[in-house]
Amino acid sequence: MKKFKTEVSQLLNLLVHSLYTHNEIFLRELISNSSDALDRLKYLTLTDDALKGLDFTPRIDIRIGENSLSVEDNGIGMNESDLVDSLGTIARSGTKNFMEKLTGDAKKDSNLIGRFGVGFYSCFMVANSVEVVSSRAGDDRAWKWISDGKSGFTIEEAERETQGTRVTLELNEAGKEYDSEWKVRSIIKKYSDHIAFPIHLNWTEKADKRDEEKNELVNSASALWKRPKSELKNEDYNEFYKTISHDSEDPLLRIHLQAEGTLEYTILFFVPKRAPIDMFQADYKPGVKLYLKRVFITDDNKELLPVYLRFLRGVIDSEDLPLNISRETLQKNKVMVNIKEASVKKLLGEFKRLSEDEKKYAEFIEQYNRPLKEGLYSDWVHKDNLLELVRYKSTAVEGWTSLEDYKNRMSENQKAIYYLIGGNEDALRKSPLLSAYKEKGLEVLIMSDEIDEIVTPIIGPYKGLEMKAINRSGTLDDLKTEADKKKEKTAEPVLKKIKKILGESVKNVVASTRLSDAPSCLVSDEGDPSAQLRQILQAMGQKDIPEATFILEINPDHPVVKGLAEASDKDLVNDLAHLLYEQALLVEGVALKDPMGFTTRLNRIAARAF
């Protein structure tokens, strides 16, 4: 007996009792696995010399027995190590990570199945035990895997005449309804009618006091994406999506295009309602399958679409690619390059059309705003289209806004788009940097996504409007009034006093025209990395990052600054100058080098109040 890895037995218990709303989903998962196995072997019989002579007529057989049900295919099959790796652990993303998601309301979230790839284990909702007998194509040996889904599993050698896999379920009380021919047939028609391989249903029927074996083809066995769109209903698309994605929810959006002309190809893409759980992992699993004339080529190539569109699920089927195309040559193949470019244009066009539905687009943006921003950094060809798709929070409106909408709200004399970048939306909205802009009636975009720090500075002008970060020096220079300039001149003595005390810890000390309530703030000089960018670089493991030196802006009208300007006590002046700088560091989210010194100074100042 081999034990499941880590928390698998506990997870299976939760999976069976908490996660699935409809336990009939197990049959869809098993059929989908069989379809994938047939896809892979079909391709190998055309490209692998060792398997070209294999007698192979792909099919899936479902057999109903007394309190049992089996799903069998003659696909690629599994050897001993495949069985251990595939069925002895759960999910690419890790069992522990999955377990962490199964808390609170998440226990009701069946979408986790698709996001973690644990569909096979849904068998244990309806079975006391599961037996898997499999033989890998080209291997004479077969193996049997058995488990009750609790403590572990056993593997031993077995017998099987052909390559492929048979999964047999010993049905429990909850699964007894699935030894019914009518019930199983209805599930196949509901979920798997679009599977491109024939599904045969086998059962025993009593007739004239004798048992009669029945065998019937129950699905249409045609590639759904090649069928005319006029023949397909929303239900057809949704069930196909659920099969290829293992998601339990309907997709947010679908794109189906059958192109004819110089190039002939079909694309069928789906946008999940919720982002794949591995979307921000370096080893994310691509969600698009590549076919050549309905022959499966690969589902593990990250070059089929740009990386920023990795959340898509679906199919690309070409009539023109060479069958022996390899992963290495795929990205350089002219046919594939043209299909990729046409697919991206179509997708971005559909996203633009979706944006006309404000409510639905908000759902899309909540999940996929960040990867679209990645496209601004990596896909200069489509940068202008992507700029119309990304959204930001703002000081002027609720919810999300576009750059175009910001532009339309601007007054005639405004010459730039203003934004503030940081790690937390709530903190940014309370930033003292916003005061002057609010007073002048200027809208500021709130950018709290860490990728904004990297992407926004390289966007360049938007339709002739410069994009200005309000935490940069000089942002308000073009809006200064004569009163502002006079205030700066008057503040010069106190600025020099503070600069002398702080020395090299600050790049400069200047009078602020952007502060009203706060006594001080920090800004970065043009070209210098911000505090957040330094934190990002450190998190990425970069070393030798230059020490942060900021410009300290002082509010000359604030009582603390006025008091400092008039004070003659050197110790008090020294404490106040350092506190103005240190509190500005804290607001900026920068750790203090000397927290004990800060506390001591604060206590000394507080003691003077008594």
C-alpha positions in Angstrom: 0.0 0.0 0.0 1.4 3.4 -1.1 0.2 6.4 0.8 -1.1 9.5 -1.0 1.3 12.4 -1.0 0.8 15.1 1.7 -2.8 16.0 2.5 -4.4 14.1 -0.4 -6.6 11.8 1.8 -8.0 14.8 3.7 -8.5 16.7 0.5 -10.4 13.8 -1.0 -12.7 13.8 1.9 -13.4 17.5 1.5 -13.7 17.1 -2.2 -16.3 14.4 -1.9 -18.4 16.0 0.8 -18.1 19.7 0.2 -17.0 20.8 -3.2 -19.2 19.4 -6.0 -22.7 20.5 -6.3 -23.7 17.9 -8.9 -21.9 14.5 -8.5 -22.7 13.5 -12.1 -19.7 15.7 -13.1 -17.4 12.7 -12.5 -18.5 11.1 -15.8 -17.6 14.2 -17.8 -14.2 14.3 -16.2 -13.5 10.6 -17.0 -14.6 11.0 -20.6 -12.5 14.2 -21.0 -9.5 12.3 -19.8 -10.1 9.5 -22.3 -10.5 12.0 -25.1 -7.1 13.6 -24.2 -5.5 10.1 -24.2 -6.9 9.4 -27.7 -5.8 12.8 -29.0 -2.2 12.1 -27.9 -2.0 8.6 -29.4 -3.6 9.7 -32.7 -0.9 12.2 -33.1 1.9 9.8 -32.2 0.6 7.2 -34.8 1.2 9.8 -37.4 4.6 11.2 -36.2 6.4 8.5 -34.1 8.0 5.8 -36.2 7.7 3.3 -33.4 3.9 3.7 -33.4 3.1 4.4 -37.0 2.1 0.7 -37.6 -0.2 0.6 -34.6 -3.6 -0.8 -35.3 -5.6 2.1 -33.8 -9.3 3.0 -34.2 -10.0 5.5 -31.4 -13.0 4.9 -29.3 -14.4 5.3 -25.8 -16.5 2.5 -24.2 -18.7 3.0 -21.1 -19.9 -0.2 -19.5 -22.8 -0.4 -17.0 -22.6 -3.3 -14.5 -24.4 -4.2 -11.4 -23.4 -1.5 -8.9 -20.4 -0.7 -11.2 -19.5 1.6 -14.0 -16.4 1.7 -16.2 -14.9 4.1 -18.8 -12.4 2.7 -21.2 -10.3 4.1 -24.0 -7.6 2.7 -26.3 -5.5 5.9 -26.1 -1.9 6.5 -25.0 -2.3 4.7 -21.7 0.0 4.9 -18.6 2.8 2.9 -17.2 3.6 2.4 -13.5 5.3 5.8 -13.0 2.6 7.6 -14.9 0.0 6.1 -12.6 2.0 7.2 -9.5 2.6 10.7 -10.8 -0.9 11.2 -12.2 -3.1 9.5 -9.6 -0.9 9.4 -6.5 -0.9 13.2 -6.0 -3.4 15.9 -6.7 -3.0 19.0 -8.8 -0.1 20.7 -10.5 -0.3 23.6 -8.2 0.1 21.6 -5.1 -2.2 19.9 -2.6 -1.4 22.3 0.2 -2.2 25.3 -1.9 -5.5 23.7 -2.8 -6.3 22.9 0.8 -5.7 26.6 1.7 -8.4 27.5 -0.8 -10.9 25.1 0.8 -11.9 27.4 3.6 -15.1 29.3 4.4 -17.2 29.9 1.3 -14.5 28.4 -0.9 -15.8 25.0 0.1 -18.8 25.6 -2.1 -16.6 26.8 -5.0 -16.6 23.9 -7.5 -14.6 26.1 -9.9 -11.5 25.1 -7.9 -11.7 21.7 -9.7 -10.9 23.3 -13.0 -8.4 25.7 -11.5 -6.4 22.9 -9.8 -7.0 20.0 -12.2 -8.3 17.5 -9.7 -11.2 16.2 -11.9 -10.4 12.5 -11.7 -10.8 12.5 -8.0 -14.5 13.4 -8.4 -14.9 9.6 -8.9 -14.8 9.1 -5.2 -18.1 11.0 -4.7 -19.9 8.1 -6.3 -17.5 5.2 -5.6 -16.4 3.1 -2.7 -13.3 2.2 -4.7 -11.7 3.0 -8.0 -9.7 0.6 -10.2 -7.5 1.8 -13.0 -6.0 -0.7 -15.4 -3.7 0.8 -18.0 -1.0 -0.1 -20.6 1.1 2.6 -22.3 1.4 2.4 -26.1 4.6 0.7 -27.1 4.9 -1.1 -23.7 3.9 -4.8 -23.3 3.2 -4.5 -19.6 0.0 -3.3 -17.9 -0.6 -2.0 -14.4 -3.5 -1.9 -12.0 -4.1 1.0 -9.6 -6.7 0.6 -6.8 -7.8 3.0 -4.1 -10.7 3.8 -1.8 -9.7 7.4 -1.8 -8.9 7.4 1.9 -5.5 6.2 3.0 -3.6 5.4 -0.2 -3.4 3.2 -3.2 -1.9 -0.1 -4.5 -0.2 -0.7 -7.8 0.5 -4.1 -9.3 1.1 -5.7 -12.6 -2.0 -6.6 -14.6 -3.1 -7.9 -18.0 -4.5 -5.9 -20.8 -4.6 -6.9 -24.5 -4.3 -3.4 -26.0 -2.9 0.0 -25.0 -5.2 2.3 -23.2 -6.9 2.7 -19.8 -10.0 1.3 -18.1 -11.4 3.1 -15.0 -13.8 1.0 -13.0 -15.9 2.4 -10.2 -17.5 0.3 -7.5 -20.5 2.5 -6.9 -21.5 3.6 -3.4 -25.0 4.6 -2.2 -24.7 8.1 -3.8 -23.6 6.5 -7.1 -26.2 3.7 -7.4 -28.3 5.8 -9.8 -25.4 5.6 -12.3 -25.9 1.9 -13.1 -28.9 3.0 -15.1 -28.6 3.1 -18.9 -31.0 6.0 -19.2 -29.1 8.1 -16.6 -25.7 7.5 -18.1 -26.9 8.2 -21.6 -28.4 11.5 -20.6 -25.2 12.6 -18.9 -23.2 11.7 -22.0 -25.5 13.7 -24.3 -25.5 16.6 -21.9 -21.8 16.9 -21.3 -19.9 15.0 -23.9 -21.9 14.9 -27.2 -19.2 17.1 -28.8 -16.3 14.8 -28.0 -14.6 14.1 -31.3 -14.3 10.3 -30.7 -17.1 7.8 -30.7 -18.5 7.0 -27.3 -20.2 3.5 -27.1 -22.5 2.7 -24.3 -22.6 -1.0 -23.2 -25.3 -2.4 -20.9 -27.3 -5.5 -20.3 -31.0 -5.4 -21.0 -33.5 -8.1 -19.9 -35.7 -9.3 -22.8 -37.9 -12.5 -23.0 -36.5 -13.8 -19.7 -32.9 -13.6 -20.9 -30.1 -11.1 -20.8 -29.3 -9.2 -24.0 -26.1 -7.3 -24.4 -26.5 -3.8 -25.9 -23.9 -1.6 -27.5 -24.8 1.8 -28.9 -23.0 4.8 -30.2 -24.4 7.7 -28.2 -22.5 10.9 -29.2 -22.2 12.8 -32.5 -18.4 12.2 -32.5 -17.6 15.4 -34.4 -15.2 18.2 -33.6 -17.5 20.9 -32.3 -15.2 23.8 -33.4 -15.5 22.6 -37.0 -19.3 22.6 -37.0 -21.1 25.6 -38.5 -21.9 28.2 -35.8 -25.5 28.2 -36.9 -25.9 24.6 -35.7 -24.5 25.3 -32.2 -26.3 26.6 -29.1 -24.9 28.3 -26.1 -25.3 25.0 -24.2 -23.1 23.2 -26.8 -20.3 25.8 -26.4 -20.6 25.8 -22.6 -20.3 22.1 -22.2 -17.4 21.9 -24.6 -15.6 24.6 -22.6 -16.2 22.7 -19.4 -14.8 19.6 -20.9 -11.5 21.2 -22.1 -11.1 23.4 -19.0 -12.5 21.1 -16.3 -14.3 24.3 -15.0 -17.7 23.9 -13.6 -18.9 27.5 -14.5 -19.9 28.8 -17.9 -17.3 31.0 -19.6 -17.5 34.7 -19.4 -16.9 35.1 -23.2 -16.3 32.9 -26.3 -14.8 33.7 -29.7 -15.4 31.4 -32.6 -13.9 32.1 -36.0 -13.6 29.9 -39.1 -11.2 31.6 -41.5 -11.0 30.8 -45.1 -8.8 32.2 -47.9 -5.0 32.2 -48.1 -5.0 30.5 -44.7 -7.7 28.1 -43.5 -8.0 27.7 -39.8 -10.5 27.7 -36.9 -10.2 29.3 -33.5 -12.5 28.7 -30.6 -11.4 30.6 -27.5 -13.1 31.0 -24.1 -12.4 33.5 -21.3 -13.0 31.8 -17.9 -15.2 33.8 -15.4 -12.4 33.5 -12.9 -8.6 33.6 -13.6 -6.8 30.2 -13.7 -5.1 29.7 -10.3 -1.7 29.3 -11.9 -1.9 32.5 -14.0 0.9 34.2 -12.2 3.1 31.2 -11.8 6.2 30.8 -14.1 5.2 27.2 -14.8 1.6 28.0 -15.7 -0.2 25.4 -18.0 -1.3 26.8 -21.3 -5.0 26.5 -22.0 -5.1 26.3 -25.8 -4.8 23.1 -27.8 -3.4 23.0 -31.3 -4.9 20.7 -34.0 -4.0 20.1 -37.6 -7.1 19.0 -39.5 -8.6 17.8 -36.3 -5.5 15.9 -35.3 -4.2 16.9 -31.9 -0.7 18.4 -32.0 0.0 19.9 -28.5 -1.6 21.5 -25.5 1.7 22.4 -23.8 3.1 25.1 -26.0 3.3 28.7 -24.7 4.0 30.1 -28.1 0.5 29.6 -29.5 -0.6 33.0 -28.0 1.3 35.8 -26.3 2.0 35.2 -22.6 -0.3 38.0 -21.5 -3.3 36.0 -23.0 -2.4 32.8 -21.1 -5.8 32.8 -19.3 -7.6 31.8 -22.5 -8.9 28.3 -23.0 -9.7 26.8 -26.3 -8.6 25.4 -29.7 -6.7 26.4 -32.8 -7.2 24.0 -35.7 -5.1 24.7 -38.9 -5.5 23.2 -42.3 -2.0 24.3 -43.4 0.6 23.4 -40.8 3.0 20.5 -41.4 2.1 17.5 -39.4 5.7 17.0 -38.2 6.0 20.5 -36.8 8.0 20.6 -33.5 7.7 22.8 -30.4 11.0 24.4 -31.4 9.9 25.3 -35.0 6.3 26.2 -34.2 7.1 29.8 -33.1 9.0 30.4 -36.4 6.5 28.8 -38.7 5.0 31.5 -41.0 1.6 29.8 -40.9 1.5 29.7 -37.1 2.9 33.3 -36.9 0.0 34.5 -39.1 -2.6 32.6 -37.2 -1.2 33.9 -33.9 -1.3 37.5 -35.1 -4.9 37.1 -36.5 -6.0 35.5 -33.3 -4.6 38.3 -31.2 -6.4 40.9 -33.3 -9.6 39.1 -33.1 -9.3 38.6 -29.3 -8.5 42.3 -28.6 -11.4 43.3 -30.9 -13.8 41.1 -29.0 -12.5 42.5 -25.7 -13.2 46.0 -27.0 -16.7 44.9 -28.0 -17.2 43.4 -24.5 -16.2 46.8 -22.9 -19.4 48.3 -24.3 -21.2 46.3 -21.6 -19.9 48.1 -18.5 -21.1 45.5 -16.0 -19.7 42.5 -17.8 -16.5 44.2 -18.7 -16.0 45.1 -15.0 -16.1 41.3 -14.3 -13.5 40.8 -17.0 -11.2 43.5 -15.7 -11.4 42.3 -12.1 -9.8 39.1 -13.3 -7.6 40.1 -16.3 -6.5 43.7 -15.9 -3.0 42.8 -14.8 -2.2 40.4 -17.7 -3.5 43.0 -20.2 -1.1 45.5 -18.6 1.7 43.0 -19.2 0.8 43.3 -22.8 1.6 47.0 -22.7 5.1 46.1 -21.7 5.6 43.1 -24.1 3.5 43.7 -27.2 4.3 47.0 -28.8 2.5 46.1 -32.0 -0.9 46.1 -30.2 0.0 48.7 -27.5 -2.6 51.2 -28.7 -5.4 48.6 -28.7 -4.4 47.4 -25.2 -4.4 51.0 -23.9 -8.1 51.2 -24.8 -8.7 47.9 -22.8 -6.8 48.5 -19.5 -8.6 50.2 -16.6 -7.7 52.2 -13.6 -9.2 53.4 -10.4 -9.6 57.2 -10.0 -10.2 60.0 -7.6 -13.1 61.3 -9.8 -15.3 58.3 -10.3 -16.4 55.0 -8.7 -15.2 51.7 -10.1 -13.0 51.4 -13.1 -12.1 54.1 -15.7 -10.3 54.1 -19.0 -7.7 56.6 -20.2 -10.1 57.7 -22.9 -12.8 58.5 -20.3 -10.2 60.3 -18.2 -9.3 62.4 -21.3 -12.9 63.2 -21.9 -13.4 64.5 -18.4 -10.4 66.9 -18.5 -10.7 70.6 -18.6 -9.5 72.4 -21.7 -6.4 73.9 -20.0 -5.2 70.5 -18.5 -2.2 69.3 -20.4 -1.3 65.9 -18.7 -2.8 62.8 -17.2 -1.9 62.5 -13.5 -1.4 59.3 -11.6 -0.2 58.0 -8.3 1.4 54.5 -8.0 1.7 52.5 -4.8 1.0 49.1 -3.2 -2.4 49.7 -1.6 -5.4 51.5 -3.0 -6.7 52.7 0.4 -3.4 54.1 1.4 -3.0 55.9 -2.0 -6.4 57.5 -1.6 -5.3 58.9 1.8 -1.9 60.1 0.4 -1.1 63.8 1.2 0.2 64.1 -2.3 -3.4 64.3 -3.6 -4.3 67.4 -1.7 -3.2 70.0 -4.2 -4.8 68.1 -7.1 -8.1 67.9 -5.3 -8.0 71.7 -4.6 -7.3 72.4 -8.3 -10.0 70.0 -9.4 -7.6 67.7 -11.1 -8.4 64.0 -11.4 -5.7 61.5 -10.4 -5.5 57.8 -11.5 -4.9 55.4 -8.6 -2.6 52.6 -9.6 -2.2 50.0 -6.9 -1.1 47.1 -9.1 2.6 46.4 -8.6 3.0 46.0 -12.4 1.9 49.6 -12.9 5.3 50.7 -11.5 7.0 48.9 -14.4 4.6 49.5 -17.2 3.2 53.0 -16.8 6.5 54.9 -17.3 7.1 53.2 -20.7 3.6 53.9 -22.1 4.6 57.4 -23.3 2.1 60.0 -24.2 -1.6 59.0 -24.6 -3.1 60.8 -27.6 -0.8 63.7 -27.1 -1.2 63.9 -23.3 1.9 63.3 -21.2 1.4 60.9 -18.3 2.8 62.4 -15.0 3.4 60.6 -11.7 2.4 63.0 -8.9 5.1 61.5 -6.6 7.7 62.8 -8.9 9.5 66.2 -8.5 8.3 69.0 -10.8 4.9 67.5 -11.6 3.1 70.7 -10.6 5.7 73.1 -12.0 3.4 74.1 -14.9 0.5 74.8 -12.5 2.4 77.1 -10.1 0.9 80.4 -9.3 2.7 83.6 -8.4 1.6 83.0 -4.8 3.3 79.6 -4.9 6.5 81.0 -6.2 6.5 83.7 -3.5 5.8 81.1 -0.8 8.9 79.1 -2.0 11.1 82.2 -1.8 9.9 82.9 1.7 10.5 79.3 2.9 14.2 79.3 1.7 15.7 79.8 5.2 13.8 76.9 6.9 14.5 74.7 3.9 18.3 75.3 4.2 18.0 74.6 8.0 16.3 71.2 7.4 18.7 70.3 4.6 21.7 71.0 6.7 20.4 68.7 9.5 19.4 65.8 7.2 22.5 66.1 5.0 23.0 63.2 2.5 19.9 61.3 3.7 17.8 63.4 1.3 18.5 64.5 -2.2 17.1 67.9 -1.6 14.6 69.8 0.5 12.1 72.0 -1.3 8.9 73.9 -0.5 5.8 72.0 -1.6 2.9 73.3 -3.6 1.0 70.0 -3.4 0.5 69.8 0.4 -2.3 71.3 2.4 -2.8 69.3 5.6 0.4 67.2 5.9 3.7 68.9 7.0 5.9 66.9 4.6 6.1 64.3 1.9 8.7 62.5 -0.2 8.9 62.5 -4.0 11.4 60.8 -6.3 13.5 62.8 -8.7 12.8 62.3 -12.4 14.6 59.2 -13.5 15.2 57.7 -10.0 13.5 54.5 -9.1 10.6 54.9 -6.7 10.3 53.2 -3.3 7.9 50.6 -4.7 10.1 49.8 -7.7 13.0 49.2 -5.3 10.9 46.8 -3.3 9.9 45.0 -6.5 13.5 44.7 -7.6 14.5 43.4 -4.2 11.7 40.8 -4.2 12.9 39.7 -7.6 16.3 39.0 -6.1 18.2 41.8 -7.7 21.2 43.0 -5.8 23.3 46.2 -5.7 20.2 48.4 -5.9 21.2 52.0 -5.2 20.3 53.4 -1.9 17.0 55.3 -2.0 17.4 59.1 -1.7 14.3 61.2 -2.0 13.4 64.8 -2.3 11.7 66.0 0.9 8.9 68.5 0.2 7.9 70.7 3.1 4.6 72.5 3.6 5.6 76.0 4.7 2.1 76.8 6.0 2.0 73.9 8.4 2.3 74.7 12.2 5.1 72.2 12.7 7.2 73.8 9.9 6.4 77.3 11.2 7.4 76.2 14.7 10.7 74.7 13.4 11.4 77.9 11.4 11.0 80.0 14.6 12.6 77.6 17.1 16.1 78.4 18.5 16.5 75.2 20.5 19.0 73.2 18.4 17.9 69.8 19.9 14.2 70.6 19.2 15.0 71.8 15.6 17.1 68.6 15.1 14.3 66.4 16.3 11.6 68.1 14.3 13.6 68.0 11.1 14.2 64.2 11.4 10.6 63.6 12.3 9.4 65.4 9.2 11.6 63.1 7.1 10.8 59.9 9.0 7.0 60.3 9.0 7.2 61.0 5.3 9.2 57.7 4.9 6.5 55.8 6.8 3.7 57.3 4.6 5.7 56.2 1.6 5.9 52.7 3.0 9.7 52.7 3.5 11.1 51.0 6.5 13.0 53.2 8.9 16.7 52.5 9.3 16.6 53.6 13.0 13.1 53.0 14.5 14.5 53.3 18.0 15.9 56.8 17.2 12.5 57.7 15.7 10.7 56.6 18.9 13.1 58.5 21.1 12.7 61.7 19.1 8.9 61.3 19.1 8.9 60.8 22.9 11.1 63.9 23.5 8.7 66.0 21.4 5.7 64.6 23.2 7.2 65.3 26.6 7.5 69.0 25.7 3.7 69.2 25.6 3.4 68.8 29.4 
